[in-house]
Amino acid sequence: MMKIFFLLIFMIPLCFKKNMFWMVQMFLFFMMFLLMNLTISIMNYCNLSYMMGWDMISYGLVLLSIWICSLMILASGSLFNYNFYVNFFLLNILFLLMMLYLTFSTLNLFMFYLFFEGSLIPTLILIVGWGYQPERIQAGMYLLFYTLFVSLPLLLGIFYVFNEKNCMMIYFMKFYDFNLYILYFSMIMAFLVKMPMYFVHLWLPKAHVEAPVSGSMILAGIMLKLGGYGLLRVLIFMQSISFKLNFMWIIISLVGGFYISLKCLCQIDMKSLIAYSSVAHMGMVIGGIMTMNYWGYLGSYVLMIGHGLCSSGMFCLANINYERLHSRSLMLNKGMMNFMPSMSLWWFLLLSSTMAAPPSLNLMGEISLINSLVSWSWITMIMLMLISFFSASYSLYLYSYTQHGKFNMGLYSFYGGVSREYLLLMLHWIPLNVLILKIDYFMIWF
């Protein structure tokens, strides 16, 4: 456990040397393969140290964090070309990765809270420091206040739990059952805002649209998963009250997911459309977790991993267009098939994964979530049908609008994709579609 953390710490001096941009990225890839070779017990916690340990959920999310962080550096090649505060950028990413690594690895509820909130600061610096538009300050404030407003009750809830039981170890929490309304709301709300649930999702599109590509990747890839991870951990020790109250969140998430899918069809900003689609996907994840059954638990985990890779890849594609046209408007990003025919294939592959086409992880996750929600109540079928249908429709809308049609005559000539960009997209798509071969690791734990 600590060896990986120390590897991260010892990478910090590299950030202060010149021309170490790709070196840091290679180290992150190396770290990823070190982790992939660890033996993980599927059934219980393993690799235990004093305060840290992994089970299957933590392990998958730590792997996803390191993978996305290394791809963030790969996607930010333009920063390296312009030499725009590159060293500080690398330092920021390493701090963010440390926070995420510790959040997913820690077994102590309070330390989990500390790192959960700590990961907000590097993200904020990314948005405000490397964002494109002047509104990025407002987006940063939105992100900060939405998240901090609900995280104080979470802290108080954690202190109450410690005061009652003199224990903060997440593993031992499964032996308790707190039946308190205020505790339930204070523990749950911070994670629902982070997910984000419909009604408290307004910070997400703002943050995404203003963030640089690396900020969007980390927000979509990992930050939304922190909320899901927190819910999976916290609902364990509030089961009896969850059975009474969870129907509210399921209804809000499913109706909100449908409404947001319609909202996607109204967007003219590519990034905004992809950001709203994340809210629709996370609505299904919240629904699955809140049913409190086996299918929902596993399906939400699989969809979180799948969505992390898929959504991150979509933001990379939007950024590749933005770097050439200097606009994210669908009105200008037309007829791209004429300019970058090979890139058109990657648009198709990633968008097909977004709409849960086989053999992507999203398909497996959505099948499990549909199973869990329909077994909870058959009425959810109506909303699930609508969400699935409109998910496909906004994906096709985005694809056909960007790739087909008459391209804008005001475009200058520009180069097609470079090998760095194709590698970046391939490294998003391959795990997303090859992990389906190892789906037994995701789906059979208990």
C-alpha positions in Angstrom: 0.0 0.0 0.0 2.6 2.6 1.1 5.1 1.6 -1.6 2.8 3.1 -4.2 2.2 6.2 -2.2 6.0 6.7 -1.7 6.5 6.2 -5.4 4.1 9.1 -5.9 5.9 11.3 -3.3 9.3 10.6 -4.8 8.0 11.7 -8.2 7.4 15.2 -6.9 11.1 16.4 -7.4 10.7 15.4 -11.1 8.1 18.2 -11.5 10.7 20.8 -10.7 13.2 19.7 -13.4 13.0 20.8 -17.0 11.6 18.6 -19.8 10.3 16.0 -17.4 6.7 16.1 -18.7 6.6 12.8 -20.5 8.9 11.2 -17.8 6.2 11.8 -15.1 3.6 10.2 -17.4 5.8 7.2 -18.0 6.2 6.8 -14.3 2.5 6.8 -13.8 2.1 4.1 -16.4 4.8 2.1 -14.7 2.9 2.5 -11.4 -0.3 1.3 -13.1 1.3 -1.9 -14.2 2.9 -2.4 -10.8 -0.7 -2.2 -9.3 -2.2 -4.5 -12.0 0.2 -7.3 -10.9 -0.9 -7.2 -7.3 -2.9 -10.1 -6.0 -6.2 -8.8 -4.8 -8.6 -10.9 -2.7 -12.1 -10.6 -4.3 -13.9 -11.5 -1.1 -12.4 -9.3 1.6 -10.0 -6.6 2.4 -6.3 -7.2 1.6 -3.0 -5.4 1.5 -3.7 -4.1 4.9 -1.5 -1.6 6.7 -2.3 0.5 9.8 -5.0 2.7 8.2 -5.2 1.5 4.7 -6.5 -1.5 2.8 -8.2 -2.5 -0.4 -11.2 -4.5 -1.3 -12.4 -4.9 -4.9 -14.2 -1.6 -5.1 -11.2 0.4 -3.9 -8.8 -1.5 -6.1 -10.8 -0.8 -9.3 -11.2 2.9 -8.5 -7.5 3.3 -7.6 -6.5 1.7 -10.9 -9.0 4.1 -12.7 -7.5 7.1 -10.9 -3.9 6.4 -11.9 -5.0 5.5 -15.5 -7.0 8.7 -15.9 -4.2 10.8 -14.4 -1.6 9.5 -16.7 -4.0 10.0 -19.7 -4.6 13.6 -18.4 -0.9 14.3 -19.0 -1.1 12.7 -22.4 -4.1 14.9 -23.3 -2.4 18.1 -22.2 0.3 18.0 -24.9 -0.6 21.6 -25.9 0.5 22.8 -22.4 3.8 21.2 -23.0 4.1 22.8 -26.5 3.3 26.3 -25.2 5.3 25.7 -22.0 2.4 27.1 -20.0 3.3 26.5 -16.3 4.0 22.8 -17.1 5.8 22.1 -13.9 3.1 23.4 -11.6 0.6 21.5 -13.7 2.4 18.2 -13.1 2.7 19.0 -9.4 -1.0 19.6 -9.2 -1.8 16.3 -10.9 0.4 14.4 -8.5 -1.2 16.0 -5.5 -4.6 15.2 -6.9 -3.6 11.6 -7.5 -2.3 11.3 -3.9 -5.6 12.6 -2.5 -7.6 10.2 -4.7 -5.3 7.3 -3.9 -5.7 7.9 -0.1 -9.4 8.5 -0.4 -10.0 5.1 -2.0 -7.5 3.3 0.2 -8.1 4.5 3.7 -10.2 2.5 6.2 -10.8 5.3 8.6 -14.0 7.3 8.1 -12.5 10.6 9.2 -9.4 10.2 7.0 -11.8 9.4 4.1 -13.6 12.7 4.7 -10.3 14.6 4.9 -9.0 13.3 1.6 -12.4 13.4 0.0 -12.5 17.1 0.6 -8.8 17.5 -0.1 -9.2 16.4 -3.7 -11.3 19.5 -4.3 -8.4 21.9 -4.0 -6.2 20.6 -6.8 -9.3 20.3 -9.0 -10.2 24.0 -8.3 -6.6 25.0 -9.1 -6.9 23.1 -12.4 -10.1 24.9 -13.4 -9.1 28.4 -12.3 -5.5 28.1 -13.4 -5.8 26.4 -16.8 -9.4 27.1 -17.8 -10.2 28.9 -21.1 -12.9 31.5 -20.3 -13.2 34.3 -17.7 -16.2 32.5 -16.2 -13.9 29.9 -14.8 -13.7 31.8 -11.5 -17.5 31.6 -11.1 -17.5 27.9 -12.1 -14.8 27.3 -9.4 -16.9 29.1 -6.8 -20.0 27.0 -7.8 -17.9 23.8 -7.4 -16.5 24.9 -4.1 -19.7 26.1 -2.4 -21.9 23.3 -3.6 -19.5 20.7 -2.2 -18.5 22.5 1.0 -22.1 23.4 1.9 -23.1 19.8 2.3 -19.8 18.4 3.6 -20.0 20.0 7.0 -23.0 17.9 8.0 -21.0 14.8 6.8 -18.2 15.8 9.2 -20.6 16.2 12.1 -22.2 12.9 11.2 -18.9 11.1 11.3 -18.1 12.7 14.7 -21.5 11.5 15.9 -20.8 7.9 14.8 -17.4 8.0 16.5 -19.0 9.4 19.7 -21.6 6.6 19.7 -19.5 3.6 18.8 -15.8 4.7 19.5 -15.0 3.2 16.1 -14.2 4.7 12.7 -13.0 1.7 10.7 -15.2 1.4 7.7 -14.9 -2.4 7.8 -16.4 -2.7 11.3 -19.3 -0.3 10.5 -21.2 -3.2 8.9 -22.0 -4.5 12.4 -23.9 -1.4 13.3 -27.3 0.0 12.1 -28.0 3.6 12.8 -31.8 4.4 12.5 -31.6 8.2 12.7 -33.2 10.6 10.1 -30.8 13.5 10.6 -27.7 11.3 10.5 -29.0 9.7 7.3 -29.5 13.0 5.5 -26.2 14.5 6.7 -24.2 11.4 5.7 -25.9 11.0 2.3 -26.2 14.5 0.9 -22.5 15.2 0.5 -22.2 12.2 -1.8 -25.4 12.9 -3.7 -24.1 16.4 -4.5 -20.7 14.9 -5.6 -22.4 12.4 -7.9 -24.2 14.7 -8.8 -27.9 13.9 -8.3 -30.5 15.9 -10.3 -31.4 19.1 -8.5 -27.9 19.5 -7.1 -26.1 19.1 -10.4 -25.8 22.7 -11.5 -22.1 23.0 -10.6 -21.2 20.1 -12.9 -21.9 21.6 -16.4 -20.4 24.9 -15.4 -17.2 23.3 -14.1 -16.9 21.1 -17.1 -17.4 23.8 -19.7 -14.8 26.1 -18.0 -12.2 23.4 -17.2 -9.3 22.5 -19.4 -9.3 19.1 -20.9 -7.4 17.6 -18.0 -9.9 19.1 -15.5 -12.8 17.7 -17.4 -11.2 14.3 -17.6 -10.6 14.1 -13.8 -14.0 15.5 -13.0 -15.9 13.0 -15.2 -13.5 10.2 -14.7 -12.9 10.2 -10.9 -14.6 13.0 -9.0 -18.1 11.8 -9.7 -17.0 8.3 -8.6 -16.1 9.6 -5.2 -19.8 10.2 -4.5 -20.7 6.6 -5.6 -17.8 5.1 -3.5 -19.0 7.1 -0.5 -22.6 5.9 -0.9 -21.5 2.3 -1.2 -19.5 2.6 2.0 -22.0 4.6 4.1 -25.3 2.9 3.3 -23.9 -0.3 4.8 -24.4 1.0 8.4 -27.7 2.7 7.8 -29.7 -0.1 6.3 -33.0 0.0 8.2 -33.6 3.7 7.6 -32.4 3.3 4.0 -35.2 0.9 3.3 -37.7 3.5 4.4 -36.3 6.6 2.6 -34.3 5.5 -0.4 -37.4 5.5 -2.7 -37.1 9.4 -2.8 -33.6 9.3 -4.3 -34.5 6.6 -6.8 -37.5 8.7 -8.1 -35.5 11.9 -8.3 -32.6 10.2 -10.1 -34.7 8.4 -12.6 -37.1 11.3 -13.5 -34.1 13.6 -13.4 -32.1 11.3 -15.7 -34.9 11.4 -18.2 -35.2 15.1 -18.0 -31.5 15.7 -18.4 -31.4 13.4 -21.4 -33.9 15.7 -23.0 -31.8 18.6 -22.0 -28.8 17.0 -23.8 -30.7 17.3 -27.1 -31.0 21.1 -26.6 -27.3 21.7 -26.1 -25.1 23.4 -28.7 -21.9 23.2 -26.8 -20.1 19.8 -27.1 -18.6 19.8 -23.6 -21.9 20.8 -22.1 -23.7 18.0 -23.8 -21.2 15.4 -22.6 -21.4 16.9 -19.1 -25.1 16.6 -18.9 -25.0 13.0 -20.2 -22.8 12.2 -17.2 -25.6 13.4 -14.9 -28.0 11.0 -16.7 -25.6 8.1 -16.3 -25.0 8.9 -12.6 -28.8 9.0 -12.1 -28.9 5.3 -12.9 -26.0 4.6 -10.6 -27.7 6.4 -7.7 -30.9 4.4 -8.5 -29.0 1.2 -8.4 -27.1 1.9 -5.2 -30.3 3.0 -3.5 -32.2 -0.2 -4.3 -29.8 -1.8 -1.7 -29.7 -5.1 -3.6 -26.9 -7.2 -5.0 -27.4 -6.4 -8.7 -27.5 -2.7 -8.0 -24.4 -2.8 -5.9 -22.3 -4.6 -8.6 -23.9 -2.8 -11.5 -23.3 0.7 -10.0 -19.6 -0.2 -9.6 -19.2 -1.5 -13.2 -21.0 1.5 -14.6 -18.8 3.9 -12.6 -15.7 2.3 -14.1 -17.2 2.2 -17.6 -18.4 5.8 -17.4 -15.1 7.0 -16.1 -13.3 5.7 -19.2 -16.0 6.6 -21.6 -16.8 10.1 -20.5 -13.1 11.0 -20.2 -12.5 9.8 -23.7 -15.5 11.9 -25.0 -14.0 15.1 -23.4 -10.7 14.3 -25.1 -12.5 14.1 -28.5 -14.2 17.4 -27.8 -10.8 19.0 -26.9 -9.2 17.7 -30.1 -11.8 19.5 -32.1 -11.5 22.6 -29.9 -7.7 22.8 -30.4 -8.2 23.0 -34.1 -11.4 25.1 -34.5 -11.1 27.1 -31.2 -14.8 26.6 -30.7 -16.9 24.0 -29.0 -20.1 25.1 -30.7 -22.0 22.4 -32.7 -22.8 25.1 -35.3 -19.1 25.3 -36.2 -18.0 21.7 -35.6 -19.7 20.3 -38.6 -18.6 18.0 -41.4 -15.5 16.9 -39.4 -15.4 13.6 -41.4 -14.0 15.6 -44.3 -11.1 16.9 -42.3 -10.3 14.1 -39.9 -11.8 10.8 -41.3 -9.8 8.6 -38.9 -11.0 10.6 -35.9 -14.5 9.9 -37.0 -14.0 6.3 -36.2 -13.0 7.1 -32.6 -16.1 9.4 -32.2 -18.2 6.5 -33.3 -16.5 3.9 -31.0 -16.7 6.1 -27.9 -20.2 7.3 -28.5 -21.4 3.7 -29.1 -19.9 2.9 -25.7 -21.7 5.9 -24.2 -25.0 4.5 -25.4 -24.1 1.1 -23.9 -23.5 -0.9 -27.0 -21.8 -4.2 -26.6 -19.0 -5.1 -25.8 -18.5 -2.1 -23.5 -18.5 -2.2 -19.7 -21.4 0.3 -19.8 -23.6 -2.4 -21.2 -22.9 -4.8 -18.4 -23.4 -2.0 -15.8 -26.7 -0.9 -17.3 -28.1 -4.5 -17.6 -27.3 -5.0 -13.9 -28.8 -1.7 -12.9 -32.0 -2.3 -15.0 -32.2 -5.7 -13.3 -31.9 -4.2 -9.8 -34.4 -1.3 -10.5 -37.0 -3.4 -12.1 -36.8 -6.0 -9.3 -37.3 -3.1 -6.9 -40.4 -1.9 -8.7 -41.7 -2.6 -12.2 -42.9 1.0 -12.6 -39.2 2.1 -13.0 -39.3 0.3 -16.4 -41.0 3.3 -17.9 -38.2 5.7 -16.9 -35.5 3.2 -17.7 -36.9 2.8 -21.2 -37.0 6.6 -21.8 -33.5 7.1 -20.4 -32.0 4.3 -22.6 -33.8 5.5 -25.7 -32.7 9.2 -25.2 -29.2 8.1 -24.3 -28.9 6.6 -27.7 -30.6 9.6 -29.3 -28.3 12.3 -27.9 -25.3 10.2 -28.7 -26.4 9.9 -32.4 -27.3 13.6 -32.3 -23.7 14.5 -31.3 -22.2 12.1 -33.7 -24.2 13.1 -36.8 -23.9 16.8 -36.0 -20.1 16.8 -35.6 -19.2 14.3 -38.4 -21.7 15.0 -41.2 -23.1 18.0 -42.8 -21.6 20.9 -44.7 -18.4 22.1 -43.0 -17.9 25.8 -42.1 -16.3 27.6 -45.0 -14.5 30.0 -42.6 -12.2 27.1 -41.4 -8.5 27.4 -42.1 -6.7 24.3 -43.2 -5.4 22.3 -40.2 -3.6 19.0 -39.6 -5.5 15.8 -38.8 -5.0 13.8 -35.6 -1.5 13.1 -34.4 -0.3 9.8 -33.0 -0.4 11.1 -29.4 -4.2 11.8 -29.8 -4.9 8.4 -31.4 -2.9 6.7 -28.6 -4.9 8.7 -26.0 -8.3 7.6 -27.4 -7.1 4.0 -27.8 -6.1 3.9 -24.2 -9.6 5.0 -23.2 -11.4 2.6 -25.5 -9.4 -0.6 -25.1 -9.9 -1.0 -21.3 -13.5 0.0 -21.7 -14.2 -2.8 -24.1 -11.6 -5.5 -23.2 -12.5 -5.6 -19.5 -15.8 -7.2 -20.4 -13.7 -10.4 -20.8 -12.9 -10.3 -17.1 -16.4 -9.3 -16.0 -16.4 -12.1 -13.4 -13.9 -10.1 -11.3 -16.4 -7.2 -11.2 -19.6 -9.3 -10.8 -18.9 -12.1 -8.4 -17.7 -11.0 -5.0 -19.8 -12.1 -2.1 
